[in-house]
């Protein structure tokens, strides 16, 4: 099990530390505390990221995912 800290999570998903702390507070990202410090299990984060994928319509007629032609 590889543990990541907030700084590493920020680099991984390109988010601000304040966003990561807010998501943790709202239980929107898998994490736990060790001696009061947030830690993230790498595998759980990668699985969580896969679950966050969404297909968006690009809004261009006849192009992009989600657009039927």
N, C-alpha and C positions, 0 to 999 in steps of 0.2 A: 504494500500500500504506500503510494507516494502522496505526501501531504504538500499542499500549496498554501502560501499566505496571500493576503489581500493584494500586495504588489504584483505577485505572479499572476493572479487571476486578472488583474487589470491589464497586464500585458497580453494575456491569452485572448481575452475577449474585447480588448480595446475599449474599456469603460473607465470612468473616473472612480477613485476610491469611495467617494461619497455615494455613488450609485450602488456599489457593491455592499456597503454598509446598510444602505436603505433596503436593498433586496433581502439581505440577511435578517434584518429586523422584521420584515414582513413575511419571512419564510418563503421567499420567492426563488431562492437559490439554495441548493443543498450545502450545509455547512455545520460546523460545531465549534465549540470553544475549548481551548486548552489553556488553563491558567488565565482566563479572561481574554485570550487572543483568538480571533477567528481563524479557522483552518478549514481547508477544503480538500476532499479526497479527489485526486486527479480523475480516476475512472468515473466517479459520480458526476463530476462536472462535465466530462466529455459526453456521458449519456444524457445529461440534462440539456446540453447544447443541441444534441441530435433531436431531442424532443421539442426544441424551440423553433425548428425549421418550419417555415410557412411558404406556400406558393402564392405569389402576388401577381395580379394582372398588371401588365405594363401599361395598359391604356392605349396601346397602339393597335389599330384595327388590323386583324389578321396576323398579328405577331405576338410572340411571347406565350409563356405558360398560362393556362387557365382561359385562353381565348379560343372559342370554337369558331371554325371557319366554315 
